[in-house]
Amino acid sequence: MTLTVDIPDDLAADLGAGFQNLGRAALEALAAEAYSKEVLSLEQIRRMLGLGSLWEAQAILSRHAVWPDQSAEEILADARRSFEFRHAIP
């Protein structure tokens, strides 16, 4: 999905100067709000932001003052990935 946001021209320059990547900042803010309202899970946030791990997703949420909790399913998925990672290394 592509989302377009209209920002008044007089504010666009200030916003552009205040953020290294305005689009990414908006996406992360949306992800944090969706997680805090329990619209998306941590795994869905990870996928939405194109991150490689749940730890990265948690770090982004924490920067937005959203403190992630994990469901039992997410904990089990983390444990499976950890097990697979540990056993993939010779």
C-alpha positions as CSV (number, residue, x, y, z in Angstrom):
1,M,0.0,0.0,0.0
2,T,1.2,3.5,-0.8
3,L,0.1,6.2,1.6
4,T,0.3,9.9,0.6
5,V,0.4,12.6,3.2
6,D,-0.4,16.3,2.3
7,I,1.7,18.8,4.3
8,P,1.3,22.5,3.9
9,D,4.2,23.9,1.9
10,D,5.2,26.3,4.6
11,L,5.8,23.4,7.0
12,A,7.3,20.9,4.5
13,A,10.8,22.5,4.5
14,D,10.9,22.7,8.3
15,L,9.9,19.0,8.6
16,G,12.3,18.0,5.8
17,A,15.1,19.7,7.7
18,G,14.2,18.2,11.0
19,F,14.2,14.6,9.9
20,Q,16.9,12.7,8.0
21,N,14.2,10.6,6.2
22,L,10.7,12.1,6.7
23,G,8.9,9.1,5.1
24,R,10.6,6.6,7.4
25,A,9.9,8.8,10.5
26,A,6.2,8.9,9.6
27,L,6.2,5.1,9.0
28,E,7.8,4.4,12.3
29,A,5.4,6.7,14.1
30,L,2.5,4.9,12.5
31,A,3.9,1.6,13.5
32,A,4.4,2.7,17.1
33,E,0.8,4.0,17.2
34,A,-0.5,0.8,15.7
35,Y,1.4,-1.3,18.2
36,S,0.3,0.7,21.2
37,K,-3.4,0.4,20.1
38,E,-2.8,-3.4,19.6
39,V,-3.7,-3.1,15.9
40,L,-0.5,-4.9,14.9
41,S,1.8,-7.4,16.7
42,L,5.5,-7.0,17.2
43,E,6.1,-9.4,14.3
44,Q,3.8,-7.4,12.1
45,I,5.7,-4.2,13.0
46,R,9.0,-5.9,12.2
47,R,7.6,-6.8,8.8
48,M,6.0,-3.4,8.2
49,L,9.4,-1.7,8.8
50,G,11.4,-4.3,6.9
51,L,13.5,-5.2,9.9
52,G,15.6,-8.3,10.4
53,S,14.7,-9.0,14.0
54,L,12.2,-8.3,16.7
55,W,14.9,-6.7,18.7
56,E,15.2,-4.0,16.0
57,A,11.4,-3.5,16.1
58,Q,11.5,-3.2,19.9
59,A,14.2,-0.6,19.7
60,I,12.2,1.5,17.3
61,L,9.1,1.2,19.5
62,S,11.0,2.1,22.6
63,R,12.3,5.3,20.8
64,H,8.7,6.2,20.4
65,A,8.0,5.5,24.1
66,V,6.0,2.4,23.3
67,W,7.2,-0.5,25.5
68,P,6.7,-3.8,23.7
69,D,5.2,-6.8,25.4
70,Q,5.3,-10.2,23.8
71,S,2.6,-12.7,23.4
72,A,3.2,-16.3,24.1
73,E,3.2,-16.9,20.3
74,E,5.9,-14.3,19.8
75,I,8.1,-15.7,22.6
76,L,7.8,-19.2,21.1
77,A,8.6,-17.8,17.6
78,D,11.7,-16.1,19.1
79,A,12.8,-19.3,20.8
80,R,12.4,-21.2,17.5
81,R,14.5,-18.7,15.6
82,S,17.1,-18.7,18.4
83,F,17.3,-22.4,18.3
84,E,17.6,-22.5,14.5
85,F,20.3,-19.8,14.6
86,R,22.3,-21.6,17.3
87,H,22.2,-24.9,15.4
88,A,23.0,-23.3,12.0
89,I,26.4,-22.2,13.2
90,P,29.1,-24.9,13.0
